[in-house]
Amino acid sequence: MALVLLAIFISGMGLSVIVSLKASERAIQTAQADNARQSVAITAAVCALVVAQDDVYRDTAPATPAGRNAAEAWHHLRELFQCDGKR
C-alpha cells in the first residue's frame, strides 16, 4: 500500500513539473513574440521620423555648416536603421 502511495506521489510531482515547464515555455514564447512586434513598431516609428528629416534636408540644401552636419547625421541614421526597406 505504501509503495502505491509513493508511486502516486512521485507521478503527481513529475506531472506537476511537466505542466509547469510547458506553461513557462508558452509564457516565454509569448513574451518573445510581443517583443518582436514591439521592436518592429518602434523601428517603424523611428524610420518615419528619420526619413522625414532626411527628406527635408535633401529637398533644401543646408547653407550653414551646422545644417550640413545635421543633414549628414539624419542621412547616416537613415542608412544605419535601413529605413529604405533593405532589411
PyMOL Python script that loads the backbone (N, CA, C, O; Angstrom):
from pymol import cmd

cmd.read_pdbstr("""\
ATOM      1  N   MET A   1       0.816  -1.200   0.000  1.00  0.00           N
ATOM      2  CA  MET A   1       0.000   0.000   0.000  1.00  0.00           C
ATOM      3  C   MET A   1       0.862   1.267   0.000  1.00  0.00           C
ATOM      4  O   MET A   1       0.584   2.232  -0.713  1.00  0.00           O
ATOM      5  N   ALA A   2       1.904   1.232   0.814  1.00  0.00           N
ATOM      6  CA  ALA A   2       2.806   2.386   0.895  1.00  0.00           C
ATOM      7  C   ALA A   2       3.512   2.615  -0.438  1.00  0.00           C
ATOM      8  O   ALA A   2       3.748   3.755  -0.838  1.00  0.00           O
ATOM      9  N   LEU A   3       3.843   1.534  -1.112  1.00  0.00           N
ATOM     10  CA  LEU A   3       4.507   1.648  -2.408  1.00  0.00           C
ATOM     11  C   LEU A   3       3.584   2.296  -3.437  1.00  0.00           C
ATOM     12  O   LEU A   3       4.040   3.098  -4.252  1.00  0.00           O
ATOM     13  N   VAL A   4       2.316   1.966  -3.412  1.00  0.00           N
ATOM     14  CA  VAL A   4       1.336   2.550  -4.329  1.00  0.00           C
ATOM     15  C   VAL A   4       1.206   4.042  -4.059  1.00  0.00           C
ATOM     16  O   VAL A   4       1.180   4.840  -4.996  1.00  0.00           O
ATOM     17  N   LEU A   5       1.125   4.425  -2.791  1.00  0.00           N
ATOM     18  CA  LEU A   5       1.025   5.843  -2.445  1.00  0.00           C
ATOM     19  C   LEU A   5       2.277   6.610  -2.871  1.00  0.00           C
ATOM     20  O   LEU A   5       2.188   7.732  -3.370  1.00  0.00           O
ATOM     21  N   LEU A   6       3.430   6.001  -2.671  1.00  0.00           N
ATOM     22  CA  LEU A   6       4.691   6.627  -3.080  1.00  0.00           C
ATOM     23  C   LEU A   6       4.730   6.802  -4.597  1.00  0.00           C
ATOM     24  O   LEU A   6       5.161   7.847  -5.083  1.00  0.00           O
ATOM     25  N   ALA A   7       4.297   5.817  -5.335  1.00  0.00           N
ATOM     26  CA  ALA A   7       4.271   5.896  -6.798  1.00  0.00           C
ATOM     27  C   ALA A   7       3.314   6.987  -7.266  1.00  0.00           C
ATOM     28  O   ALA A   7       3.625   7.732  -8.196  1.00  0.00           O
ATOM     29  N   ILE A   8       2.157   7.082  -6.626  1.00  0.00           N
ATOM     30  CA  ILE A   8       1.191   8.128  -6.979  1.00  0.00           C
ATOM     31  C   ILE A   8       1.771   9.507  -6.671  1.00  0.00           C
ATOM     32  O   ILE A   8       1.634  10.438  -7.464  1.00  0.00           O
ATOM     33  N   PHE A   9       2.413   9.625  -5.528  1.00  0.00           N
ATOM     34  CA  PHE A   9       3.011  10.902  -5.125  1.00  0.00           C
ATOM     35  C   PHE A   9       4.098  11.326  -6.113  1.00  0.00           C
ATOM     36  O   PHE A   9       4.123  12.478  -6.546  1.00  0.00           O
ATOM     37  N   ILE A  10       4.983  10.417  -6.468  1.00  0.00           N
ATOM     38  CA  ILE A  10       6.073  10.723  -7.402  1.00  0.00           C
ATOM     39  C   ILE A  10       5.510  11.041  -8.786  1.00  0.00           C
ATOM     40  O   ILE A  10       5.989  11.957  -9.453  1.00  0.00           O
ATOM     41  N   SER A  11       4.517  10.306  -9.212  1.00  0.00           N
ATOM     42  CA  SER A  11       3.893  10.583 -10.513  1.00  0.00           C
ATOM     43  C   SER A  11       3.254  11.968 -10.517  1.00  0.00           C
ATOM     44  O   SER A  11       3.380  12.712 -11.489  1.00  0.00           O
ATOM     45  N   GLY A  12       2.571  12.309  -9.433  1.00  0.00           N
ATOM     46  CA  GLY A  12       1.948  13.626  -9.327  1.00  0.00           C
ATOM     47  C   GLY A  12       2.977  14.740  -9.372  1.00  0.00           C
ATOM     48  O   GLY A  12       2.763  15.762 -10.024  1.00  0.00           O
ATOM     49  N   MET A  13       4.082  14.550  -8.689  1.00  0.00           N
ATOM     50  CA  MET A  13       5.164  15.548  -8.700  1.00  0.00           C
ATOM     51  C   MET A  13       5.730  15.701 -10.117  1.00  0.00           C
ATOM     52  O   MET A  13       5.941  16.816 -10.592  1.00  0.00           O
ATOM     53  N   GLY A  14       5.969  14.578 -10.775  1.00  0.00           N
ATOM     54  CA  GLY A  14       6.505  14.623 -12.134  1.00  0.00           C
ATOM     55  C   GLY A  14       5.555  15.341 -13.082  1.00  0.00           C
ATOM     56  O   GLY A  14       5.983  16.160 -13.896  1.00  0.00           O
ATOM     57  N   LEU A  15       4.266  15.033 -12.978  1.00  0.00           N
ATOM     58  CA  LEU A  15       3.261  15.681 -13.817  1.00  0.00           C
ATOM     59  C   LEU A  15       3.211  17.180 -13.540  1.00  0.00           C
ATOM     60  O   LEU A  15       3.073  17.986 -14.461  1.00  0.00           O
ATOM     61  N   SER A  16       3.323  17.540 -12.287  1.00  0.00           N
ATOM     62  CA  SER A  16       3.317  18.951 -11.898  1.00  0.00           C
ATOM     63  C   SER A  16       4.505  19.689 -12.517  1.00  0.00           C
ATOM     64  O   SER A  16       4.352  20.812 -12.999  1.00  0.00           O
ATOM     65  N   VAL A  17       5.659  19.081 -12.507  1.00  0.00           N
ATOM     66  CA  VAL A  17       6.858  19.685 -13.096  1.00  0.00           C
ATOM     67  C   VAL A  17       6.680  19.848 -14.605  1.00  0.00           C
ATOM     68  O   VAL A  17       7.027  20.889 -15.162  1.00  0.00           O
ATOM     69  N   ILE A  18       6.151  18.843 -15.255  1.00  0.00           N
ATOM     70  CA  ILE A  18       5.950  18.912 -16.708  1.00  0.00           C
ATOM     71  C   ILE A  18       4.972  20.024 -17.065  1.00  0.00           C
ATOM     72  O   ILE A  18       5.227  20.795 -17.990  1.00  0.00           O
ATOM     73  N   VAL A  19       3.863  20.116 -16.350  1.00  0.00           N
ATOM     74  CA  VAL A  19       2.875  21.171 -16.612  1.00  0.00           C
ATOM     75  C   VAL A  19       3.496  22.541 -16.391  1.00  0.00           C
ATOM     76  O   VAL A  19       3.270  23.458 -17.180  1.00  0.00           O
ATOM     77  N   SER A  20       4.266  22.689 -15.340  1.00  0.00           N
ATOM     78  CA  SER A  20       4.925  23.960 -15.039  1.00  0.00           C
ATOM     79  C   SER A  20       5.915  24.345 -16.137  1.00  0.00           C
ATOM     80  O   SER A  20       5.963  25.504 -16.550  1.00  0.00           O
ATOM     81  N   LEU A  21       6.690  23.393 -16.603  1.00  0.00           N
ATOM     82  CA  LEU A  21       7.655  23.671 -17.672  1.00  0.00           C
ATOM     83  C   LEU A  21       6.961  24.087 -18.965  1.00  0.00           C
ATOM     84  O   LEU A  21       7.415  25.008 -19.644  1.00  0.00           O
ATOM     85  N   LYS A  22       5.878  23.422 -19.304  1.00  0.00           N
ATOM     86  CA  LYS A  22       5.132  23.764 -20.518  1.00  0.00           C
ATOM     87  C   LYS A  22       4.541  25.173 -20.420  1.00  0.00           C
ATOM     88  O   LYS A  22       4.578  25.938 -21.384  1.00  0.00           O
ATOM     89  N   ALA A  23       3.997  25.508 -19.247  1.00  0.00           N
ATOM     90  CA  ALA A  23       3.427  26.846 -19.057  1.00  0.00           C
ATOM     91  C   ALA A  23       4.511  27.907 -19.158  1.00  0.00           C
ATOM     92  O   ALA A  23       4.289  28.964 -19.749  1.00  0.00           O
ATOM     93  N   SER A  24       5.676  27.639 -18.589  1.00  0.00           N
ATOM     94  CA  SER A  24       6.794  28.580 -18.668  1.00  0.00           C
ATOM     95  C   SER A  24       7.256  28.754 -20.111  1.00  0.00           C
ATOM     96  O   SER A  24       7.552  29.867 -20.546  1.00  0.00           O
ATOM     97  N   GLU A  25       7.316  27.663 -20.837  1.00  0.00           N
ATOM     98  CA  GLU A  25       7.734  27.715 -22.243  1.00  0.00           C
ATOM     99  C   GLU A  25       6.764  28.576 -23.063  1.00  0.00           C
ATOM    100  O   GLU A  25       7.189  29.390 -23.883  1.00  0.00           O
ATOM    101  N   ARG A  26       5.471  28.389 -22.835  1.00  0.00           N
ATOM    102  CA  ARG A  26       4.472  29.190 -23.542  1.00  0.00           C
ATOM    103  C   ARG A  26       4.579  30.664 -23.182  1.00  0.00           C
ATOM    104  O   ARG A  26       4.435  31.524 -24.051  1.00  0.00           O
ATOM    105  N   ALA A  27       4.830  30.966 -21.913  1.00  0.00           N
ATOM    106  CA  ALA A  27       4.977  32.352 -21.472  1.00  0.00           C
ATOM    107  C   ALA A  27       6.199  33.004 -22.120  1.00  0.00           C
ATOM    108  O   ALA A  27       6.146  34.166 -22.522  1.00  0.00           O
ATOM    109  N   ILE A  28       7.284  32.263 -22.221  1.00  0.00           N
ATOM    110  CA  ILE A  28       8.498  32.787 -22.860  1.00  0.00           C
ATOM    111  C   ILE A  28       8.253  33.054 -24.337  1.00  0.00           C
ATOM    112  O   ILE A  28       8.666  34.092 -24.852  1.00  0.00           O
ATOM    113  N   GLN A  29       7.589  32.135 -25.024  1.00  0.00           N
ATOM    114  CA  GLN A  29       7.293  32.319 -26.450  1.00  0.00           C
ATOM    115  C   GLN A  29       6.391  33.530 -26.677  1.00  0.00           C
ATOM    116  O   GLN A  29       6.594  34.289 -27.625  1.00  0.00           O
ATOM    117  N   THR A  30       5.406  33.710 -25.819  1.00  0.00           N
ATOM    118  CA  THR A  30       4.513  34.859 -25.932  1.00  0.00           C
ATOM    119  C   THR A  30       5.277  36.156 -25.721  1.00  0.00           C
ATOM    120  O   THR A  30       5.082  37.123 -26.458  1.00  0.00           O
ATOM    121  N   ALA A  31       6.146  36.180 -24.718  1.00  0.00           N
ATOM    122  CA  ALA A  31       6.941  37.379 -24.443  1.00  0.00           C
ATOM    123  C   ALA A  31       7.877  37.697 -25.608  1.00  0.00           C
ATOM    124  O   ALA A  31       8.044  38.861 -25.971  1.00  0.00           O
ATOM    125  N   GLN A  32       8.482  36.677 -26.188  1.00  0.00           N
ATOM    126  CA  GLN A  32       9.370  36.896 -27.330  1.00  0.00           C
ATOM    127  C   GLN A  32       8.603  37.437 -28.532  1.00  0.00           C
ATOM    128  O   GLN A  32       9.097  38.322 -29.231  1.00  0.00           O
ATOM    129  N   ALA A  33       7.425  36.925 -28.778  1.00  0.00           N
ATOM    130  CA  ALA A  33       6.612  37.413 -29.900  1.00  0.00           C
ATOM    131  C   ALA A  33       6.190  38.856 -29.656  1.00  0.00           C
ATOM    132  O   ALA A  33       6.210  39.672 -30.578  1.00  0.00           O
ATOM    133  N   ASP A  34       5.806  39.179 -28.418  1.00  0.00           N
ATOM    134  CA  ASP A  34       5.437  40.555 -28.086  1.00  0.00           C
ATOM    135  C   ASP A  34       6.622  41.501 -28.270  1.00  0.00           C
ATOM    136  O   ASP A  34       6.465  42.605 -28.792  1.00  0.00           O
ATOM    137  N   ASN A  35       7.801  41.068 -27.842  1.00  0.00           N
ATOM    138  CA  ASN A  35       9.000  41.889 -28.005  1.00  0.00           C
ATOM    139  C   ASN A  35       9.319  42.121 -29.478  1.00  0.00           C
ATOM    140  O   ASN A  35       9.710  43.223 -29.863  1.00  0.00           O
ATOM    141  N   ALA A  36       9.157  41.096 -30.295  1.00  0.00           N
ATOM    142  CA  ALA A  36       9.430  41.239 -31.727  1.00  0.00           C
ATOM    143  C   ALA A  36       8.454  42.230 -32.364  1.00  0.00           C
ATOM    144  O   ALA A  36       8.861  43.068 -33.168  1.00  0.00           O
ATOM    145  N   ARG A  37       7.164  42.137 -32.007  1.00  0.00           N
ATOM    146  CA  ARG A  37       6.182  43.080 -32.546  1.00  0.00           C
ATOM    147  C   ARG A  37       6.483  44.508 -32.100  1.00  0.00           C
ATOM    148  O   ARG A  37       6.372  45.447 -32.889  1.00  0.00           O
ATOM    149  N   GLN A  38       6.859  44.666 -30.850  1.00  0.00           N
ATOM    150  CA  GLN A  38       7.168  45.991 -30.328  1.00  0.00           C
ATOM    151  C   GLN A  38       8.406  46.559 -31.012  1.00  0.00           C
ATOM    152  O   GLN A  38       8.454  47.751 -31.316  1.00  0.00           O
ATOM    153  N   SER A  39       9.393  45.728 -31.252  1.00  0.00           N
ATOM    154  CA  SER A  39      10.608  46.170 -31.930  1.00  0.00           C
ATOM    155  C   SER A  39      10.305  46.666 -33.344  1.00  0.00           C
ATOM    156  O   SER A  39      10.849  47.679 -33.782  1.00  0.00           O
ATOM    157  N   VAL A  40       9.444  45.951 -34.046  1.00  0.00           N
ATOM    158  CA  VAL A  40       9.058  46.362 -35.403  1.00  0.00           C
ATOM    159  C   VAL A  40       8.330  47.700 -35.369  1.00  0.00           C
ATOM    160  O   VAL A  40       8.575  48.565 -36.209  1.00  0.00           O
ATOM    161  N   ALA A  41       7.441  47.869 -34.404  1.00  0.00           N
ATOM    162  CA  ALA A  41       6.685  49.127 -34.291  1.00  0.00           C
ATOM    163  C   ALA A  41       7.608  50.291 -33.964  1.00  0.00           C
ATOM    164  O   ALA A  41       7.465  51.374 -34.532  1.00  0.00           O
ATOM    165  N   ILE A  42       8.546  50.080 -33.060  1.00  0.00           N
ATOM    166  CA  ILE A  42       9.484  51.154 -32.689  1.00  0.00           C
ATOM    167  C   ILE A  42      10.372  51.512 -33.872  1.00  0.00           C
ATOM    168  O   ILE A  42      10.600  52.691 -34.145  1.00  0.00           O
ATOM    169  N   THR A  43      10.870  50.512 -34.566  1.00  0.00           N
ATOM    170  CA  THR A  43      11.715  50.774 -35.732  1.00  0.00           C
ATOM    171  C   THR A  43      10.948  51.540 -36.800  1.00  0.00           C
ATOM    172  O   THR A  43      11.499  52.445 -37.427  1.00  0.00           O
ATOM    173  N   ALA A  44       9.694  51.192 -37.014  1.00  0.00           N
ATOM    174  CA  ALA A  44       8.872  51.904 -37.999  1.00  0.00           C
ATOM    175  C   ALA A  44       8.687  53.364 -37.597  1.00  0.00           C
ATOM    176  O   ALA A  44       8.754  54.254 -38.444  1.00  0.00           O
ATOM    177  N   ALA A  45       8.456  53.613 -36.309  1.00  0.00           N
ATOM    178  CA  ALA A  45       8.279  54.986 -35.840  1.00  0.00           C
ATOM    179  C   ALA A  45       9.571  55.787 -35.987  1.00  0.00           C
ATOM    180  O   ALA A  45       9.548  56.938 -36.423  1.00  0.00           O
ATOM    181  N   VAL A  46      10.683  55.181 -35.626  1.00  0.00           N
ATOM    182  CA  VAL A  46      11.974  55.860 -35.763  1.00  0.00           C
ATOM    183  C   VAL A  46      12.257  56.142 -37.232  1.00  0.00           C
ATOM    184  O   VAL A  46      12.703  57.235 -37.580  1.00  0.00           O
ATOM    185  N   CYS A  47      12.003  55.174 -38.084  1.00  0.00           N
ATOM    186  CA  CYS A  47      12.249  55.368 -39.517  1.00  0.00           C
ATOM    187  C   CYS A  47      11.366  56.471 -40.099  1.00  0.00           C
ATOM    188  O   CYS A  47      11.816  57.238 -40.950  1.00  0.00           O
ATOM    189  N   ALA A  48      10.128  56.556 -39.653  1.00  0.00           N
ATOM    190  CA  ALA A  48       9.249  57.622 -40.149  1.00  0.00           C
ATOM    191  C   ALA A  48       9.843  58.982 -39.835  1.00  0.00           C
ATOM    192  O   ALA A  48       9.841  59.874 -40.684  1.00  0.00           O
ATOM    193  N   LEU A  49      10.349  59.146 -38.628  1.00  0.00           N
ATOM    194  CA  LEU A  49      10.969  60.417 -38.232  1.00  0.00           C
ATOM    195  C   LEU A  49      12.251  60.670 -39.009  1.00  0.00           C
ATOM    196  O   LEU A  49      12.461  61.763 -39.535  1.00  0.00           O
ATOM    197  N   VAL A  50      13.101  59.666 -39.078  1.00  0.00           N
ATOM    198  CA  VAL A  50      14.399  59.822 -39.745  1.00  0.00           C
ATOM    199  C   VAL A  50      14.220  60.130 -41.226  1.00  0.00           C
ATOM    200  O   VAL A  50      14.892  61.013 -41.757  1.00  0.00           O
ATOM    201  N   VAL A  51      13.330  59.419 -41.895  1.00  0.00           N
ATOM    202  CA  VAL A  51      13.093  59.641 -43.328  1.00  0.00           C
ATOM    203  C   VAL A  51      12.537  61.045 -43.559  1.00  0.00           C
ATOM    204  O   VAL A  51      12.956  61.735 -44.488  1.00  0.00           O
ATOM    205  N   ALA A  52      11.603  61.463 -42.724  1.00  0.00           N
ATOM    206  CA  ALA A  52      11.030  62.805 -42.876  1.00  0.00           C
ATOM    207  C   ALA A  52      12.110  63.866 -42.733  1.00  0.00           C
ATOM    208  O   ALA A  52      12.176  64.798 -43.535  1.00  0.00           O
ATOM    209  N   GLN A  53      12.949  63.734 -41.728  1.00  0.00           N
ATOM    210  CA  GLN A  53      14.019  64.727 -41.529  1.00  0.00           C
ATOM    211  C   GLN A  53      15.044  64.669 -42.652  1.00  0.00           C
ATOM    212  O   GLN A  53      15.485  65.708 -43.144  1.00  0.00           O
ATOM    213  N   ASP A  54      15.424  63.468 -43.058  1.00  0.00           N
ATOM    214  CA  ASP A  54      16.406  63.337 -44.138  1.00  0.00           C
ATOM    215  C   ASP A  54      15.859  63.936 -45.429  1.00  0.00           C
ATOM    216  O   ASP A  54      16.583  64.604 -46.167  1.00  0.00           O
ATOM    217  N   ASP A  55      14.575  63.692 -45.697  1.00  0.00           N
ATOM    218  CA  ASP A  55      13.964  64.258 -46.904  1.00  0.00           C
ATOM    219  C   ASP A  55      13.943  65.784 -46.859  1.00  0.00           C
ATOM    220  O   ASP A  55      14.148  66.434 -47.884  1.00  0.00           O
ATOM    221  N   VAL A  56      13.698  66.360 -45.685  1.00  0.00           N
ATOM    222  CA  VAL A  56      13.704  67.820 -45.556  1.00  0.00           C
ATOM    223  C   VAL A  56      15.073  68.361 -45.952  1.00  0.00           C
ATOM    224  O   VAL A  56      15.167  69.319 -46.720  1.00  0.00           O
ATOM    225  N   TYR A  57      16.123  67.754 -45.435  1.00  0.00           N
ATOM    226  CA  TYR A  57      17.472  68.232 -45.745  1.00  0.00           C
ATOM    227  C   TYR A  57      17.875  67.925 -47.182  1.00  0.00           C
ATOM    228  O   TYR A  57      18.678  68.657 -47.760  1.00  0.00           O
ATOM    229  N   ARG A  58      17.347  66.878 -47.761  1.00  0.00           N
ATOM    230  CA  ARG A  58      17.670  66.553 -49.159  1.00  0.00           C
ATOM    231  C   ARG A  58      16.939  67.513 -50.115  1.00  0.00           C
ATOM    232  O   ARG A  58      17.471  67.874 -51.165  1.00  0.00           O
ATOM    233  N   ASP A  59      15.723  67.919 -49.745  1.00  0.00           N
ATOM    234  CA  ASP A  59      14.940  68.815 -50.605  1.00  0.00           C
ATOM    235  C   ASP A  59      15.484  70.238 -50.604  1.00  0.00           C
ATOM    236  O   ASP A  59      15.424  70.929 -51.621  1.00  0.00           O
ATOM    237  N   THR A  60      16.009  70.672 -49.477  1.00  0.00           N
ATOM    238  CA  THR A  60      16.566  72.028 -49.385  1.00  0.00           C
ATOM    239  C   THR A  60      17.978  71.918 -48.846  1.00  0.00           C
ATOM    240  O   THR A  60      18.183  71.593 -47.676  1.00  0.00           O
ATOM    241  N   ALA A  61      18.932  72.185 -49.685  1.00  0.00           N
ATOM    242  CA  ALA A  61      20.331  72.052 -49.289  1.00  0.00           C
ATOM    243  C   ALA A  61      20.656  73.059 -48.181  1.00  0.00           C
ATOM    244  O   ALA A  61      20.401  74.254 -48.336  1.00  0.00           O
ATOM    245  N   PRO A  62      21.211  72.588 -47.077  1.00  0.00           N
ATOM    246  CA  PRO A  62      21.552  73.486 -45.978  1.00  0.00           C
ATOM    247  C   PRO A  62      22.657  74.462 -46.379  1.00  0.00           C
ATOM    248  O   PRO A  62      23.589  74.101 -47.097  1.00  0.00           O
ATOM    249  N   ALA A  63      22.540  75.686 -45.910  1.00  0.00           N
ATOM    250  CA  ALA A  63      23.505  76.728 -46.259  1.00  0.00           C
ATOM    251  C   ALA A  63      24.611  76.876 -45.222  1.00  0.00           C
ATOM    252  O   ALA A  63      25.640  77.490 -45.504  1.00  0.00           O
ATOM    253  N   THR A  64      24.418  76.330 -44.041  1.00  0.00           N
ATOM    254  CA  THR A  64      25.405  76.503 -42.969  1.00  0.00           C
ATOM    255  C   THR A  64      26.103  75.177 -42.668  1.00  0.00           C
ATOM    256  O   THR A  64      25.585  74.104 -42.978  1.00  0.00           O
ATOM    257  N   PRO A  65      27.291  75.270 -42.057  1.00  0.00           N
ATOM    258  CA  PRO A  65      27.978  74.039 -41.667  1.00  0.00           C
ATOM    259  C   PRO A  65      27.146  73.192 -40.690  1.00  0.00           C
ATOM    260  O   PRO A  65      27.135  71.965 -40.787  1.00  0.00           O
ATOM    261  N   ALA A  66      26.459  73.840 -39.763  1.00  0.00           N
ATOM    262  CA  ALA A  66      25.616  73.100 -38.816  1.00  0.00           C
ATOM    263  C   ALA A  66      24.489  72.387 -39.561  1.00  0.00           C
ATOM    264  O   ALA A  66      24.171  71.239 -39.250  1.00  0.00           O
ATOM    265  N   GLY A  67      23.895  73.047 -40.522  1.00  0.00           N
ATOM    266  CA  GLY A  67      22.833  72.436 -41.315  1.00  0.00           C
ATOM    267  C   GLY A  67      23.344  71.250 -42.114  1.00  0.00           C
ATOM    268  O   GLY A  67      22.672  70.224 -42.218  1.00  0.00           O
ATOM    269  N   ARG A  68      24.543  71.396 -42.679  1.00  0.00           N
ATOM    270  CA  ARG A  68      25.131  70.285 -43.439  1.00  0.00           C
ATOM    271  C   ARG A  68      25.446  69.103 -42.519  1.00  0.00           C
ATOM    272  O   ARG A  68      25.255  67.948 -42.898  1.00  0.00           O
ATOM    273  N   ASN A  69      25.929  69.397 -41.308  1.00  0.00           N
ATOM    274  CA  ASN A  69      26.199  68.328 -40.333  1.00  0.00           C
ATOM    275  C   ASN A  69      24.903  67.615 -39.952  1.00  0.00           C
ATOM    276  O   ASN A  69      24.871  66.388 -39.851  1.00  0.00           O
ATOM    277  N   ALA A  70      23.844  68.379 -39.742  1.00  0.00           N
ATOM    278  CA  ALA A  70      22.553  67.781 -39.401  1.00  0.00           C
ATOM    279  C   ALA A  70      22.048  66.916 -40.555  1.00  0.00           C
ATOM    280  O   ALA A  70      21.560  65.807 -40.341  1.00  0.00           O
ATOM    281  N   ALA A  71      22.170  67.430 -41.770  1.00  0.00           N
ATOM    282  CA  ALA A  71      21.732  66.667 -42.945  1.00  0.00           C
ATOM    283  C   ALA A  71      22.497  65.353 -43.043  1.00  0.00           C
ATOM    284  O   ALA A  71      21.917  64.304 -43.320  1.00  0.00           O
ATOM    285  N   GLU A  72      23.801  65.421 -42.813  1.00  0.00           N
ATOM    286  CA  GLU A  72      24.627  64.213 -42.875  1.00  0.00           C
ATOM    287  C   GLU A  72      24.245  63.229 -41.765  1.00  0.00           C
ATOM    288  O   GLU A  72      24.202  62.020 -41.991  1.00  0.00           O
ATOM    289  N   ALA A  73      23.969  63.749 -40.571  1.00  0.00           N
ATOM    290  CA  ALA A  73      23.598  62.889 -39.448  1.00  0.00           C
ATOM    291  C   ALA A  73      22.262  62.183 -39.710  1.00  0.00           C
ATOM    292  O   ALA A  73      22.138  60.983 -39.463  1.00  0.00           O
ATOM    293  N   TRP A  74      21.266  62.918 -40.207  1.00  0.00           N
ATOM    294  CA  TRP A  74      19.961  62.295 -40.498  1.00  0.00           C
ATOM    295  C   TRP A  74      20.108  61.237 -41.591  1.00  0.00           C
ATOM    296  O   TRP A  74      19.493  60.172 -41.522  1.00  0.00           O
ATOM    297  N   HIS A  75      20.918  61.536 -42.589  1.00  0.00           N
ATOM    298  CA  HIS A  75      21.107  60.565 -43.672  1.00  0.00           C
ATOM    299  C   HIS A  75      21.828  59.313 -43.142  1.00  0.00           C
ATOM    300  O   HIS A  75      21.497  58.189 -43.517  1.00  0.00           O
ATOM    301  N   HIS A  76      22.811  59.529 -42.273  1.00  0.00           N
ATOM    302  CA  HIS A  76      23.527  58.394 -41.684  1.00  0.00           C
ATOM    303  C   HIS A  76      22.562  57.524 -40.872  1.00  0.00           C
ATOM    304  O   HIS A  76      22.620  56.297 -40.951  1.00  0.00           O
ATOM    305  N   LEU A  77      21.687  58.146 -40.103  1.00  0.00           N
ATOM    306  CA  LEU A  77      20.696  57.379 -39.340  1.00  0.00           C
ATOM    307  C   LEU A  77      19.770  56.591 -40.266  1.00  0.00           C
ATOM    308  O   LEU A  77      19.404  55.454 -39.971  1.00  0.00           O
ATOM    309  N   ARG A  78      19.397  57.206 -41.383  1.00  0.00           N
ATOM    310  CA  ARG A  78      18.527  56.515 -42.349  1.00  0.00           C
ATOM    311  C   ARG A  78      19.195  55.246 -42.852  1.00  0.00           C
ATOM    312  O   ARG A  78      18.554  54.203 -42.979  1.00  0.00           O
ATOM    313  N   GLU A  79      20.489  55.342 -43.136  1.00  0.00           N
ATOM    314  CA  GLU A  79      21.227  54.165 -43.601  1.00  0.00           C
ATOM    315  C   GLU A  79      21.434  53.164 -42.465  1.00  0.00           C
ATOM    316  O   GLU A  79      21.308  51.956 -42.666  1.00  0.00           O
ATOM    317  N   LEU A  80      21.747  53.667 -41.281  1.00  0.00           N
ATOM    318  CA  LEU A  80      22.006  52.799 -40.135  1.00  0.00           C
ATOM    319  C   LEU A  80      20.792  51.953 -39.776  1.00  0.00           C
ATOM    320  O   LEU A  80      20.922  50.758 -39.511  1.00  0.00           O
ATOM    321  N   PHE A  81      19.594  52.578 -39.768  1.00  0.00           N
ATOM    322  CA  PHE A  81      18.373  51.856 -39.446  1.00  0.00           C
ATOM    323  C   PHE A  81      17.758  51.160 -40.660  1.00  0.00           C
ATOM    324  O   PHE A  81      16.712  50.520 -40.548  1.00  0.00           O
ATOM    325  N   GLN A  82      18.404  51.284 -41.815  1.00  0.00           N
ATOM    326  CA  GLN A  82      17.951  50.667 -43.063  1.00  0.00           C
ATOM    327  C   GLN A  82      16.484  51.016 -43.335  1.00  0.00           C
ATOM    328  O   GLN A  82      15.647  50.145 -43.573  1.00  0.00           O
ATOM    329  N   CYS A  83      16.207  52.314 -43.289  1.00  0.00           N
ATOM    330  CA  CYS A  83      14.832  52.790 -43.399  1.00  0.00           C
ATOM    331  C   CYS A  83      14.270  52.740 -44.823  1.00  0.00           C
ATOM    332  O   CYS A  83      13.107  53.084 -45.035  1.00  0.00           O
ATOM    333  N   ASP A  84      15.063  52.326 -45.784  1.00  0.00           N
ATOM    334  CA  ASP A  84      14.570  52.270 -47.161  1.00  0.00           C
ATOM    335  C   ASP A  84      14.166  50.845 -47.559  1.00  0.00           C
ATOM    336  O   ASP A  84      14.073  50.530 -48.745  1.00  0.00           O
ATOM    337  N   GLY A  85      13.933  50.000 -46.576  1.00  0.00           N
ATOM    338  CA  GLY A  85      13.391  48.665 -46.832  1.00  0.00           C
ATOM    339  C   GLY A  85      14.386  47.629 -47.285  1.00  0.00           C
ATOM    340  O   GLY A  85      13.989  46.654 -47.922  1.00  0.00           O
ATOM    341  N   LYS A  86      15.651  47.789 -46.990  1.00  0.00           N
ATOM    342  CA  LYS A  86      16.667  46.833 -47.428  1.00  0.00           C
ATOM    343  C   LYS A  86      17.024  45.865 -46.324  1.00  0.00           C
ATOM    344  O   LYS A  86      18.178  45.452 -46.218  1.00  0.00           O
ATOM    345  N   ARG A  87      16.055  45.493 -45.494  1.00  0.00           N
ATOM    346  CA  ARG A  87      16.330  44.599 -44.346  1.00  0.00           C
ATOM    347  C   ARG A  87      16.436  43.182 -44.799  1.00  0.00           C
ATOM    348  O   ARG A  87      16.663  42.288 -43.983  1.00  0.00           O
TER     349      ARG A  87
END
""", "prot")
cmd.dss("prot")
cmd.show_as("cartoon", "prot")
cmd.util.cbc("prot")
cmd.orient("prot")
